């Protein structure tokens, strides 16, 4: 399939939502795989291989995409080629523009759980749920500010199995094709908004304490178990395979917040793997991921916050938040020697661990149990913003480990600025520069076992050589 797609609504909003199944509580549910999409291919059985190319350009006063409600599964909303269970190579640049308002992508949200299936996601990018192939193309997003919510960009995961949201190529269990050529999802991602930028993990509602819900919010290529090839290759010995492309995220007047889900610990907040990430990779997404990352909240805060102690039989929550390539249980070499992660805020740069086990937060390449050689410079600038009355607003760098939730101390819910992470062995290198302004640095280890705050490479139970100059100015 080949051909450009252009949608231009100069004076109105563009709304794309998958079918809402229930008209009344406990009644009428829609059929499986109802979806709404701007892009080629669509939902597939996965048996046929269909490739697609072509630029996609969508413009409206505001853009709204939402995965399906209360469906039998795979009721997705997508701006990009591919779709749930599609197989093929999808390529083409994507331009998404909200001329005055915001852009919002929501995973499927159920008000009452009735045993529905999985995969009600929302995505801006090529691929989709279990959409194997080599996906590529630059993504450019421009937005103003939502008149009600104040956001420029708002990506919120849903509340039932695999109802994730993503801005980037890939998706849940979406893997590149397996060949002798370099593989992975590629393309730059450029975001420029006036309002706030929110990526928020979800909270499960199905009452199950034994399901990995994976209600993730991801800005970057990859996804859950989205390896760079369609096999469990040893990426440490195959340096060419990985997801790549520069990422630039700018809000000129708002905050930039990545917060994992699982906040609370009741049966109305179930499951685990409710992560939030800015960078290529994701949970168990192997490969050698790389590319510069530039994040700027010109007049606001940049906050990377892990999630809560959600209700689950497994004590390992993994409701983590990260700004960098990698993730949890990834294997590969993340970042190149010439790459830079640069974070600038007019207010605070905050990195905070969560309230459950393995609910870490970090700025850097690596993650929890993510072996490999992780490289690149890290620059953090928390500038003091001067208000009209001459007073100083914000500033400072805050790094704090996880805290006690309901009397139970979290384990390994650390917070750090640097490459590596708990149990992430390998040689990690690159300079670290921190300018914290008048507010200075605030490091708090938190409570629990191996719940620490750190500036530097490595971490507990991480073997290897760590190198790079660390410069701090306040």
N, C-alpha and C positions, 0 to 999 in steps of 0.2 A: 504494500500500500504506500502511495506516495502523493504528497500534495500539501500545500500550505493551508492553514486554517486561520481566519481572522474574524474576530467578534468585536464590534465597536458600538458601544452604547454611550453616546456622547453626553446624554442628559439623564440617564437612568442607571440603576444598579444592575449587575449581572448576578443572578441567583441560580445555583445548581445544587439540587438536593436529591438524594436517593429517596425512593418511595417510603412513606410512613405507613407502617402496616396496620396498627391498631387504631380504630376510630373510637372505641370505648374500651375501658380496662377489661382485660380478659377475653376480648373478642377479636374477630377477624385479623389474621396475620397474613402478610404478603408472601409470595413465593420466593424461593431462593434466587440469589444473584440479580435482584433488581438493582439497577445502577443508573447514575447520571454522569456523563463524561463529555468533556471537550477534548477530543483527540481521536486518533485512529485505533482500531481493533475492538476493544470492549471486553466483556467477560467471556471466558473461554473454558472449554473442558480440559484444556491443557494437552490434548492429544495432537493437535495440529500446530505446526510452526508457521507463524505469520509475522513478517517483519514490516516495519513502518518508518517512514521518514517524512519530514516536512516541518517547517517553522510554524509555531502557534503564537498568535498575538491576540490577547484579550484585554479590552479596555472598557471601563465603566466608572461611574462615580464611586461605586464601591463594589467589591467582589465577595460573594458568600458561597462556600461549598460545604455540604454536610453529608456525612455518611448516614445510612438508613437507620430508622428507629424500629425496634421490636420486630426484627425480621428473622428469616430462617438462615441468614448468613450471606456474606459477600455483597451486601448492599452498600456499595461504595460510591463516593463522589471524587472525581479526578480531573485535573487539568494536566494532560500529558498523554502520550501514546502508551498503549498497553492495556492493563486491566487485570482483574483477579484471574489467576491461573493461566494467563496468556504466556506463550512461549515465542520468542523471536527477538531480533535486534531492533531497538527503537532509538531513533536519532532525530535531532532538530532542536534549534534554539527555541526557548519559551520566554515570552514577554507577558507579564501580568501587571496591569496598571490600574490603580484606583485614583482617579484624577483629583478628588477632593476628600473622600472618605477612607475607610480602612479596608483591609483584606482579612477575611476570617475563614478558617478551615476547622471544622469540628468533626471528630470521630462520632460514630453512632452512639446515641444516648438513649437508654431505656428508662422509662419512669417506673415500670414494674417489671421485674424479671419473670419470664414465663417459659424458660427453657429454650430460648432461641439459640441459634448457632453462632458462628464466629465470623470475624473479618469485615466488620462494618467500618471501614477506614475512610480517611480523606487524605488526598495527596496532591501536591503541586510538583510534578516531575514525571519522568517516564518510568514504567515498570508497573508495580502493584503487588498485591498479595501473591506470593509464590510465582512471580513473573520472571522466569529465567531468561537470560539473554545479555548481550552487551549493549548497554544503554548510554547515550552520550548527548551532549548539547549544553550550551550555556543557558543559565536561568537568570533573568533580570526582573526584579520586582520593585515597583515604585508605588508608594502609597502616601496619602495625606494623614488625616486623623479622623477617627469615627466620632460622630457628633455626640453619641451617648456613652460609649465605653472609653473614649479617649485613646484608643489604640490605633496604631498604623497597621500592625500585623498581630493577629491573634490565632494561634494554633493550639487547640485543646483536645487531648485524647478523650475517647469515650469511656464507657463504664462496663463494657462486657467484652469477652475474649477477643483479643487482637484488634480492638477498635482504636488503632493508632492513628497518628497524624504525622505527615512528613513533608518537608520542603527539600527535595532532592531526588535523585534517581535511585531506584531500588525498591525496597519494600520488605515486608515480612517474608523470610525464607526465599527471597529473590536472589539468585546467584548468576554470575557471569557464565557464559558458555565455556566449556573446557577445550582448549586447543593449545598449540605450541606458541601462539602469539601472546603478547602481553594482554592481560584481561583486567576487567574492573569497570566500574561506572565512572565516567569522566565528564568534566565540564565545569567552568567557573560558576559561582553563585554570587550575585550582587544584589543587595537589598538596601534601599534608601527610603526611609519613611520620616514623617514629621512626628507622629505619635509614638506611643509605647510599643515595644515588641515583646510579646509573651509567647513562650512555649511551655506548656503545662502538661505533665503526665496525669493519668486518670486515676479513678477510684472504682474498684469493682463493686457491683451491687448484687451479684447472684447468690450470695450466701455460701458459696463453695470455699472451703479452706484448703483445697488440694489442687487447684488449677493455677497454671502460670498465665496470668491474664495478659501480660505484656501490653499495657496501656501506655505506650511511649509517645513522646513528642520529640521529633528529630529534625534538625536543620543540617543537612549534609547528605552525601551519598552513602548507601548501605542499608542498614536496617537490622532487625533481629535475625541472626543466623544467615546474614547476607554475605557469604564468602565471595571472594573475588574470582573464584572459579567454581564450577559445578561439581566439585569433589573436595574431600577433606585433605587438601594438599598441605604439606609442610611449608608454609609460606616463608619461614626463616631461611630456607635454602632456594627460594624462587623469588628473587628481588623485583622482578618486573610486574608481578601481579598485585593489583591493589586499586582502591578507589582514590581518585585524585582530582584536583582543581582548586584554584584559589577561592576563598570565601571572604566576602566583605559585607559587613552588617553595620548600618549607620542609622541612628535615630537622632534627628537634629534637635528635638525638643522633649523627648520622653525617656523613660527607662528601658533597659534591655534586661529581661528576666527569664531565666531558664530554671524551672522548678519541677522536681520530680513529684509524682503523685503518692498515693497511699497515706494521706494525712489523716491520722486517727487510727483507732484500733478496735473497731466494732464490726459486727457482721454486715453492716451497710458499707463497709470499706474493705473489701476482700482482695485476695490475690497478691502478686508480687511482680517484679520486673516492670515497675511503673517509672521508667527512667526518662530523663530529658538530656539532650546532648546537642552541642553545636560543634560539628566536626565530622569527618568521614569515619565510618565504622559502625558502631552500635554493639548491642549485646551479642557476643559470640560471633562477630563478623570478621573472620580472618582475612588477612591480606596486608600488603605493605602500603598503607594509606598515607597520603601526603598532600601538601599545598599550604601556601600562606593563609593565615587567618587574621583578619583585621576587624576589630569590634570597637565601635565608638558611640557612646551616648553623650553627645556634645554638652547637654545641660542636665543630664540625669545620672542615675546609678546603673551599674552593671552588676547583676546579682546572679550567682550560681548556687542554688539551694537544693540539697538532697531532700528526699521525701520522708514520710512518716512510717510508723510501725504498723503497717496494715495487717489485717487478720488473715493468718495462713498457718497451716500445719507445719510448713517448713520454716525453720527459724531464720534462714537466709533470705532477706527481703530483696536486696539488689535494687532498691529504689534510689538510684544514684543520679547525680547531675554532673556534667562535665563540659568544659570548653577546651576542646582539643581532639586530636585524632585517636582512635582506639575504642575503648569501652571496657566492659566487664567480660572476662574469660575470652579475650581476643588473643590471637597469636599472629605476630607479624612485626615488621619494623615500621614504626610510625614517625613520619617527618623526615625530611632530608636535611643535610648539613646547612644548606642555604635558606631553609624555611624560617619564617618568623611568625610567632603568635603575638599580636600587639593589641592590647586592651586599653582604651582611653575612656575615662568617665569625667563628666563635670561634677559628679558627686562621689559616691562611695563605690569601691570595688569590693564586693562581699562574696566570700566563698564559705559556705556553711554545710557541715555534715548533718545527717538526719537522725531520726529517732529509732531506727531499726538496724539490724546487723547487715553490714556491707553497704549501708546507705552513705557512701562517700561523696564528696564534692571536690573538684579539682580544676585548676587551669593548667593544662599541660598535656603532652601526649603520653598515652599509656592507659592506666585504669587499674582495676582490681584483677590480679592474676592474669596479666597480659604481658607475657614474655616477649622480648625482642630488643633491638637497638632503637632507642627513641631519641630523636635529635631535633635541633632547632633552637633559635633564640626565643626568649620570652621577655616581653616588655609590658610593664604595668604602669599606667599613669592615672592616678586619682587626683585630678586637678581641683583646686578650690574655685567654686563659682561665686562671683561677687554679685549680690543682689542690687537692685536699684537704690536701696537705702544705704549701700556701702557695706552691709554685713556679709560675712562669709557663710556660704551654704555648702554643707556636705564635705566631700573630700575624705581621704583616708582609705586604708586597706584593712579589711577585717577578714581573718581566717580563723574559723572555729570548728572544732570537732563536734560530733553528735552529743546530744543531751539526753537526760533520763526521760523516759515516757512511761507514765503510769507505774512508777516504781521499778522498772526494769531498765538497767543500763545497756545501751547498745554496744555491740562488738564491731571493731574495725570500721567504724563510721567516721573515718578521718576526713580532714580537709587539708589541701596542700596547693602550693604553687610550685610547679616543677614537673619534670618528666618521671615516669615510673608508676608508683603506686604499690599498695600492699601486695606482696608476693609476685611482683612483676620483675623478674630477673632479666639482666642484660646490661649492656654498656649504654648509659644515658648521658648525653652531652649537649651543651649549649649554654650561652651566657643568660643570666637572669638580671633584669634591670627593673627596680621598683622605685617610683617616686610617689610618695604618699601625701604630699602637700602638708598643710598645717595640722590636719587631724592626725597624721602619723599612722603608725602600725598598731593593730590590736590582734594579738594571737591568743587563743584560748583552746587548750587541749581537749576540753569536754570531759565526759565521764564514760567509763567503760573500758574494756580491754582493747588495747591498740587503737584507741580513739584519740587521735593526736592532731596537732596543727603544725605545719611544716612549710618552710621556704627552702627549696633545694631539690635535687634529683634523688631518686632511689626510694626509700621507705623501708618499713619493717619487712623482714623476710624477702628482701630483694637483693640477690647476689649480682655482682658485676662492678665495673669501674664507673664512677660518677665524676664528671668533669665539667668545668665552666666557671667563669668569673661571676660572682654575685655582687651586685651594686645596689645599695639601698640609700635613698635620700628622703628626708622628711623636713 
